[in-house]
Each structure stands twice: as C-alpha cells, then as structure tokens.
C-alpha cells in the first residue's frame, strides 16, 4: 500500500507548476480540489461503465435527488459521476481541456457539485487556462495513483489532512481563521474523551460529535483518530458547519474521502452556513435530533456579531432559555460566548433510564470570555449560568504564540453536564503557559508548540536522558489526576532543561544534583463559588448647605420666572444666612406651601434645590424618607462606591470590617447588589520573582563595561 507521506510530497511538488500565476498561499485553491477530483475518479473507475449504462437507462425516468440515489447505489459510493470523461480522457484534447474539465465536474452527483461550487473551482480552471498551465497540471495529476487498492479511505484521509495542514501553514497570514494547530486539537480531544473509555467501549455504541465552526474539519478528523488509536469500539459520527466557502468545501471533501460505501446509510455531515443564524442542526433535525454527545470548536477570536445582531437579539428576547441564548448576550464586538451557548443548547440530557449519558465539549477561547464584563453584564451572566449549573469542569491556559494569526494567550474550556462524582461542585484550572518548545521556523504568529502527540512529527523533542518530551501527555496526566499539583523543572548549569516532573500535593522535591530547579503550580482545584462575587453598591448620604445669594437667585428666576412672587415670600421665611440642615430648610418651605395652598411641580422643586445648595461634608445628611421608625437618607451619587465581595465571604461582616471603619455613615443599597463571575488566571497562579541582588547587577554591569572597553580598543587600534 502506498505511503500517504510519499503521495503528499508528490502532490506538493506538482504545486510548483503554479508558481507565477499563483502565490504559495493560493496553491490550495487548485491542489486540494484536484486531489479530491483525482480520488473520486480513481474510486469510481471500477463501476464507471455500470453507472454510464444506468444513467442512460434512468435519466428520462428520474430526476434530481432520486436519480442521484439510484446512481450512487450503482457506483457503490455516496456519490457518482455519469460523465463519459475520466482524468485519462481529459488528456486527449489539450486545446479544449478547460471545457471538458467543467463538463466532467458537472457529471457528478449534486453533493459533489455543491462542494466544487464552494471551491469556486471554475474560476481556477479559467485562470490556469489563461496562463497555459491547466493541461500540464491535470496531466501530472494523472500520475497520482489514488485507487483504493493502493490507498484506502483511512490513508486517503491522512493524505488529505497532511495537504490541508501544509497549505494552511503556507497561508499563515489567514490560516488562524480556520486552522487550529494540530497539537492543540490533540490536547482538546484527550481532555474530551479521557473519562469516557467505559462509554466508548460498549458494543454497538454510537456517538455524535459537532463542531459548529469546523473550518477545514481538523477537529473532527482528530476526534476520529483518537478512537482509532485507542482501539475504542464506538462508532463516532461527526457533524460540522462553517460559513467560509472554501473551508466548508475542504471539510466536506475530507468527509467523503474517508467514508466508504458501508457508511452511506447513516452518515456524518458537513453543512454550509453561519451557525449563529443559520443553524443546520436544530432541535428538530431528523437525523441528529439536535442533540450531540461531544462538541469541539475554535470560534473566531474577538469577531463582532453586528451582522447577526438583529436575529440573535430577537431569539434571546422571544425564546429565552427555550432558544439558544437565554443566559445573556455578550458585547457585540466579541461573539465567542454565543457559540458556547449554541453548543450547550444541544447537550444530551443525563437520563440513565433512557440510555442518555449527557454531553461534553471542549472549546478554545482567548482571555476575554474569562473576565470581560462586570456583574450583571451579558458575559458575566453567561459565566454564572455555566458555573452555577455545575457545567464548567476545567480551563487550561495555553502558551502564547501558539496560533497562526495571533500571539495572544488562549484557553481551552471543558464544559459538561456529566461530571465525575469527584469533580462535582469543583473547577480545575491548569496553567500550561510554560509547557512549550520553540518551532524551528515561525509560521505567521505561531512560534511555539506543544511537544508530542504527533507520531509523524519530525521534530521530536527529547530530554538529555533520552526520554521523549510529550507536553500533551504531561498535561493530560495533570488534568486526569484532578489534584493540586506542581511542575518541577530542572536545568543544568547552562540553563538547558534537563527534566520535568509532575508533583502531587504531598510529594517532596527530589534532590538536586547540580544546576537550578524551578517549581511552578500547574493544577489547582476550586469550588464553584470561588469565582463568584457580590457587587455591592456602597452609598453615603448627601449633605447640603443651603444659602440664598444674589447670583443664585438670578439663576433660579431665569429658569422659573413665574415663581417670582412665591420666591419673595419664601426668602422672607428662610433668610439669607447659610443653613447646613437642608431637612429643616425644606420642612419650612413645605409648611409655607401648605399655609398658602401652593403647589410646585417636581421639576420646580429640583430647580430650587439645585440653585440654592451645594455639597458640604459637615452638613446634616439629607433625609429621603422615614418609615417604620427608620430613617432613609438620600445617597450622594458623587460619593457612591462599589465593592466586590467573594461569594464565600459574609457581606455584613465584610462591610463592618472593611468599610465602616473608614466611612461610618455608609450603607449598602441591597436592591442594587448583583452577582458576578470571573476567572482570573494571573491572580490564581501568581508567582513572585524576587529582584536580583544589587551585587549581582553591579558585577554584570562591570563585565559589560569591560567588554565595551575591549571592543573600543580593537576598533581604535
């Protein structure tokens, strides 16, 4: 059987023919569709004559989908081609090869034609024709032997994945929009499946996985690969959706390339469209029933949802939790948490009597969903919904510079409605920010990677003792251990990492034989309420000094000239001396109103107080109302303050201890208290690094000065 690596290298070499008319990031526009086309051509070769005969017999009796189904059955595949042309025959007419290639593609069943429409391959055919390279490229592809006898569906899938990865890395300036580094996916898949060996080894088990932002389908492929490598017997059906036409076409092609005729009855699916407003897997979906066992996703970082805002807001307000976005809406400039809600809405409920085992998801976010938005905001309410329902199992902080189009820090969230008993009410944080090795060659913003996980990786990393460094396995063990654990790093005298050890909560440090040791927290366990807080509104009373002056009188009468006679009478009652007790002043005014049977509008009351008062810290507190023997004071908005008090802390005790000693007249407005949730990794994994000794700094400066002097002497000698 042909090695898929050798085939990938051969196809990669054909791409050199495109140099000139195409830039390297554009090669995939031609090479991926032609690889798919050549595979389909080889797969259908043995039944070609039968399909042509059946098409001639049936084309006048059946149309559309009905005809496709009949011809697919004759072809023994999920697709067919009823064109008399083949790749070999395309070479027979060089002058008209562009017309024949278009005709050949039109001879496929609708599912394949749809893929090539999304590839926009007709445009590339015309472009190659104009530059006189179409015949040469197609001829070279005739030498690519992709018949199932030489390369089976599994190997073909690996070949296509290899090509996707290579071309995406070439296009690294945009690859991050639809391509997640393979080692990150591998870690996500490990965390997703690691507790489910029992579920996945039951005879006849069928599981469904959805990626609503599937891009080129890398996460779906890696999930299936995990089951193959671990010899799990479950059948995993994968479903994906993406609104990037080329990404959709690649993912849909990959799925067709991997699935044989035995899978044509019950199939995985890739759909085209925006998951947020054009959900192809709704709750009433006849095939999936809108529920999935597993989810994987890497939604776009920091992308706004203004275009979808009207429909999403309508669903949120009209359907609430009966729809997908009941928990809340994040700010419009970052829709990442919308995808999380979208997936949670499709969770399988836990019901052992009905053999319903719940769901698990792993999703990649940037730092924003962890802490953006204060108490009561859409983001905080979504975090509150997830945590208070005890669905957030863990968050893993990844190293920076891991993705192709951004160097920022990223995080894997693991969310599930079927936590293990030991994890109930708990959340695990893993700090993997120091678990990385540098790439030999940067790919866009990607300069680091997690070591391990890829058996075909030619850049394996080893420790000096010969053991292989595998960051993915290391982090998976730390996650699975579910304990407060540390990472011990041992360096030699030159600062080169010699070994790494995972230490449990009760383990002591091993002896250090020379060099330097560094200890870092890697796993911490928290109670769900540890991430919640009360947002307290601390009020202090308004204190007003009243005084009538000529300037204030003019300002008031300019605003309310019709009150001149009333004001003269009130001025006679109150006088012009300053009065620090607004309560007494206003009481006298109200008595005058009652005697004279005068009524002012509320706006005139406000104008009077605004004109003749100013805040004064030593004045009497303004009384808002008296009821039930208690006095309620009017708060001063300028003195209003806020306090975030952890949920586990008694609010009354905190207020008594932290606030009253400093502002004895303060009180809490409990009607304004809100509950918020945020997850601050830096706070929980802060590590104090003491400054260097001055003597060490002076010694280094002295060495540097001596080196500068030596170099100057060489220049001036």
Secondary structure as the mmCIF struct_conf table of DSSP 4:
data_model
#
loop_
_struct_conf.conf_type_id
_struct_conf.id
_struct_conf.beg_label_comp_id
_struct_conf.beg_label_asym_id
_struct_conf.beg_label_seq_id
_struct_conf.end_label_comp_id
_struct_conf.end_label_asym_id
_struct_conf.end_label_seq_id
HELX_RH_AL_P HELX_RH_AL_P1 UNK A 4 UNK A 14
HELX_RH_3T_P HELX_RH_3T_P1 UNK A 15 UNK A 18
STRN STRN1 UNK A 19 UNK A 19
TURN_TY1_P TURN_TY1_P1 UNK A 20 UNK A 21
STRN STRN2 UNK A 22 UNK A 22
HELX_RH_3T_P HELX_RH_3T_P2 UNK A 24 UNK A 26
TURN_TY1_P TURN_TY1_P2 UNK A 27 UNK A 27
HELX_RH_AL_P HELX_RH_AL_P2 UNK A 28 UNK A 43
TURN_TY1_P TURN_TY1_P3 UNK A 44 UNK A 44
HELX_RH_3T_P HELX_RH_3T_P3 UNK A 45 UNK A 47
HELX_RH_AL_P HELX_RH_AL_P3 UNK A 48 UNK A 58
TURN_TY1_P TURN_TY1_P4 UNK A 59 UNK A 61
HELX_RH_AL_P HELX_RH_AL_P4 UNK A 64 UNK A 75
TURN_TY1_P TURN_TY1_P5 UNK A 76 UNK A 76
BEND BEND1 UNK A 77 UNK A 78
STRN STRN3 UNK A 81 UNK A 81
BEND BEND2 UNK A 84 UNK A 84
HELX_RH_AL_P HELX_RH_AL_P5 UNK A 87 UNK A 90
TURN_TY1_P TURN_TY1_P6 UNK A 91 UNK A 92
HELX_RH_3T_P HELX_RH_3T_P4 UNK A 94 UNK A 96
HELX_RH_AL_P HELX_RH_AL_P6 UNK A 97 UNK A 106
TURN_TY1_P TURN_TY1_P7 UNK A 107 UNK A 107
STRN STRN4 UNK A 108 UNK A 108
HELX_RH_AL_P HELX_RH_AL_P7 UNK A 110 UNK A 119
TURN_TY1_P TURN_TY1_P8 UNK A 120 UNK A 120
HELX_RH_AL_P HELX_RH_AL_P8 UNK A 121 UNK A 130
TURN_TY1_P TURN_TY1_P9 UNK A 131 UNK A 132
HELX_RH_AL_P HELX_RH_AL_P9 UNK A 134 UNK A 141
TURN_TY1_P TURN_TY1_P10 UNK A 142 UNK A 143
TURN_TY1_P TURN_TY1_P11 UNK A 148 UNK A 150
BEND BEND3 UNK A 151 UNK A 151
HELX_RH_AL_P HELX_RH_AL_P10 UNK A 153 UNK A 170
TURN_TY1_P TURN_TY1_P12 UNK A 171 UNK A 174
HELX_RH_3T_P HELX_RH_3T_P5 UNK A 175 UNK A 177
TURN_TY1_P TURN_TY1_P13 UNK A 178 UNK A 178
HELX_RH_AL_P HELX_RH_AL_P11 UNK A 182 UNK A 193
TURN_TY1_P TURN_TY1_P14 UNK A 194 UNK A 195
HELX_RH_AL_P HELX_RH_AL_P12 UNK A 197 UNK A 200
TURN_TY1_P TURN_TY1_P15 UNK A 201 UNK A 201
BEND BEND4 UNK A 202 UNK A 202
TURN_TY1_P TURN_TY1_P16 UNK A 203 UNK A 204
STRN STRN5 UNK A 206 UNK A 211
TURN_TY1_P TURN_TY1_P17 UNK A 212 UNK A 213
TURN_TY1_P TURN_TY1_P18 UNK A 215 UNK A 216
BEND BEND5 UNK A 217 UNK A 217
HELX_RH_AL_P HELX_RH_AL_P13 UNK A 218 UNK A 229
TURN_TY1_P TURN_TY1_P19 UNK A 230 UNK A 231
STRN STRN6 UNK A 235 UNK A 242
BEND BEND6 UNK A 243 UNK A 243
HELX_RH_AL_P HELX_RH_AL_P14 UNK A 245 UNK A 258
HELX_RH_3T_P HELX_RH_3T_P6 UNK A 261 UNK A 263
BEND BEND7 UNK A 264 UNK A 266
STRN STRN7 UNK A 269 UNK A 272
BEND BEND8 UNK A 273 UNK A 273
TURN_TY1_P TURN_TY1_P20 UNK A 275 UNK A 277
BEND BEND9 UNK A 278 UNK A 278
BEND BEND10 UNK A 280 UNK A 281
TURN_TY1_P TURN_TY1_P21 UNK A 283 UNK A 284
TURN_TY1_P TURN_TY1_P22 UNK A 286 UNK A 290
STRN STRN8 UNK A 292 UNK A 292
BEND BEND11 UNK A 293 UNK A 293
STRN STRN9 UNK A 294 UNK A 297
HELX_LH_PP_P HELX_LH_PP_P1 UNK A 299 UNK A 300
TURN_TY1_P TURN_TY1_P23 UNK A 301 UNK A 302
TURN_TY1_P TURN_TY1_P24 UNK A 306 UNK A 308
HELX_RH_AL_P HELX_RH_AL_P15 UNK A 309 UNK A 319
HELX_RH_3T_P HELX_RH_3T_P7 UNK A 320 UNK A 322
BEND BEND12 UNK A 323 UNK A 324
TURN_TY1_P TURN_TY1_P25 UNK A 326 UNK A 327
TURN_TY1_P TURN_TY1_P26 UNK A 332 UNK A 333
HELX_RH_AL_P HELX_RH_AL_P16 UNK A 336 UNK A 344
TURN_TY1_P TURN_TY1_P27 UNK A 345 UNK A 346
STRN STRN10 UNK A 347 UNK A 347
HELX_LH_PP_P HELX_LH_PP_P2 UNK A 348 UNK A 349
STRN STRN11 UNK A 350 UNK A 351
HELX_RH_3T_P HELX_RH_3T_P8 UNK A 352 UNK A 354
TURN_TY1_P TURN_TY1_P28 UNK A 355 UNK A 355
STRN STRN12 UNK A 356 UNK A 357
STRN STRN13 UNK A 360 UNK A 366
BEND BEND13 UNK A 367 UNK A 367
HELX_RH_AL_P HELX_RH_AL_P17 UNK A 368 UNK A 371
BEND BEND14 UNK A 373 UNK A 373
TURN_TY1_P TURN_TY1_P29 UNK A 375 UNK A 376
BEND BEND15 UNK A 377 UNK A 377
HELX_RH_AL_P HELX_RH_AL_P18 UNK A 378 UNK A 388
TURN_TY1_P TURN_TY1_P30 UNK A 389 UNK A 390
STRN STRN14 UNK A 392 UNK A 397
HELX_LH_PP_P HELX_LH_PP_P3 UNK A 398 UNK A 399
BEND BEND16 UNK A 400 UNK A 401
BEND BEND17 UNK A 403 UNK A 405
BEND BEND18 UNK A 408 UNK A 408
STRN STRN15 UNK A 410 UNK A 416
BEND BEND19 UNK A 417 UNK A 418
HELX_RH_3T_P HELX_RH_3T_P9 UNK A 421 UNK A 423
TURN_TY1_P TURN_TY1_P31 UNK A 424 UNK A 425
STRN STRN16 UNK A 426 UNK A 431
TURN_TY1_P TURN_TY1_P32 UNK A 433 UNK A 434
STRN STRN17 UNK A 437 UNK A 443
TURN_TY1_P TURN_TY1_P33 UNK A 444 UNK A 445
STRN STRN18 UNK A 446 UNK A 449
TURN_TY1_P TURN_TY1_P34 UNK A 455 UNK A 456
BEND BEND20 UNK A 458 UNK A 458
STRN STRN19 UNK A 462 UNK A 462
TURN_TY1_P TURN_TY1_P35 UNK A 464 UNK A 465
BEND BEND21 UNK A 466 UNK A 466
HELX_LH_PP_P HELX_LH_PP_P4 UNK A 467 UNK A 467
STRN STRN20 UNK A 468 UNK A 468
HELX_LH_PP_P HELX_LH_PP_P5 UNK A 469 UNK A 469
HELX_RH_AL_P HELX_RH_AL_P19 UNK A 471 UNK A 481
TURN_TY1_P TURN_TY1_P36 UNK A 482 UNK A 482
BEND BEND22 UNK A 483 UNK A 483
STRN STRN21 UNK A 485 UNK A 491
TURN_TY1_P TURN_TY1_P37 UNK A 493 UNK A 494
BEND BEND23 UNK A 495 UNK A 495
STRN STRN22 UNK A 497 UNK A 503
TURN_TY1_P TURN_TY1_P38 UNK A 505 UNK A 506
HELX_LH_PP_P HELX_LH_PP_P6 UNK A 507 UNK A 512
BEND BEND24 UNK A 514 UNK A 515
STRN STRN23 UNK A 516 UNK A 527
HELX_RH_3T_P HELX_RH_3T_P10 UNK A 528 UNK A 531
STRN STRN24 UNK A 532 UNK A 539
STRN STRN25 UNK A 541 UNK A 541
STRN STRN26 UNK A 543 UNK A 543
STRN STRN27 UNK A 544 UNK A 546
HELX_RH_AL_P HELX_RH_AL_P20 UNK A 550 UNK A 559
HELX_RH_3T_P HELX_RH_3T_P11 UNK A 561 UNK A 563
HELX_RH_AL_P HELX_RH_AL_P21 UNK A 564 UNK A 574
BEND BEND25 UNK A 576 UNK A 577
STRN STRN28 UNK A 579 UNK A 579
BEND BEND26 UNK A 580 UNK A 580
HELX_RH_AL_P HELX_RH_AL_P22 UNK A 582 UNK A 596
TURN_TY1_P TURN_TY1_P39 UNK A 597 UNK A 597
HELX_RH_AL_P HELX_RH_AL_P23 UNK A 602 UNK A 612
STRN STRN29 UNK A 613 UNK A 615
TURN_TY1_P TURN_TY1_P40 UNK A 617 UNK A 618
BEND BEND27 UNK A 619 UNK A 619
HELX_LH_PP_P HELX_LH_PP_P7 UNK A 620 UNK A 620
STRN STRN30 UNK A 621 UNK A 621
HELX_LH_PP_P HELX_LH_PP_P8 UNK A 622 UNK A 622
STRN STRN31 UNK A 623 UNK A 627
TURN_TY1_P TURN_TY1_P41 UNK A 628 UNK A 629
STRN STRN32 UNK A 630 UNK A 633
HELX_LH_PP_P HELX_LH_PP_P9 UNK A 634 UNK A 634
STRN STRN33 UNK A 635 UNK A 635
HELX_RH_3T_P HELX_RH_3T_P12 UNK A 637 UNK A 639
STRN STRN34 UNK A 641 UNK A 646
TURN_TY1_P TURN_TY1_P42 UNK A 647 UNK A 648
BEND BEND28 UNK A 649 UNK A 649
HELX_RH_AL_P HELX_RH_AL_P24 UNK A 651 UNK A 654
HELX_RH_PI_P HELX_RH_PI_P1 UNK A 655 UNK A 659
TURN_TY1_P TURN_TY1_P43 UNK A 660 UNK A 662
TURN_TY1_P TURN_TY1_P44 UNK A 664 UNK A 665
STRN STRN35 UNK A 667 UNK A 668
HELX_RH_3T_P HELX_RH_3T_P13 UNK A 670 UNK A 672
STRN STRN36 UNK A 674 UNK A 677
HELX_RH_AL_P HELX_RH_AL_P25 UNK A 681 UNK A 684
TURN_TY1_P TURN_TY1_P45 UNK A 685 UNK A 685
HELX_LH_PP_P HELX_LH_PP_P10 UNK A 690 UNK A 693
HELX_RH_AL_P HELX_RH_AL_P26 UNK A 694 UNK A 716
#
